[in-house]
Structure formats: C-alpha cells, structure tokens
C-alpha cells in the first residue's frame, strides 16, 4: 500500500467515525457534500504545507503530495 493510500484511509476513517457518532447523519445530504468539499480543500492544502520529514513519515514524496493537492475537489 502506498503512503497516499494510508492518508486516504485515515481521512475515510474520520468520516466513518462521524457517521457512526451521528454527527453526519443528522445533516442533510447537501450539507454533507459541503463538509466533504471543505475537508478536501483543507486537507489538500495541509498536505502542501508538510515538511519533507513529515512527508517521509507518511511515505509520500513531495511530487505525490503536489499531485494529490492539485486534484479537483470533486475527485476522491
């Protein structure tokens, strides 16, 4: 498994925990889409701000981080 997959699994785990705890289920589908959009924007921006050492820790190269951060928001 690549480092990028590990990052995605962590994000999906957070989403699943929110669903399990009911914090997402109580919202409408439109609000869930906006939350997902903003989460992607925020996490992709944070990925660009990681140092080389932090990227190495999660097994992601600078180029992989750049490619992930540049993905359109509508793509997982």
Secondary structure, 3 states (H helix, E strand, C coil): CCHHHHHHHHHHHHHHHHHHHCCCCCCCHHHHHHHHHHHHHHHHHHHHHCCHHHHHHHCCCHHHHHHHHCCCCCCC
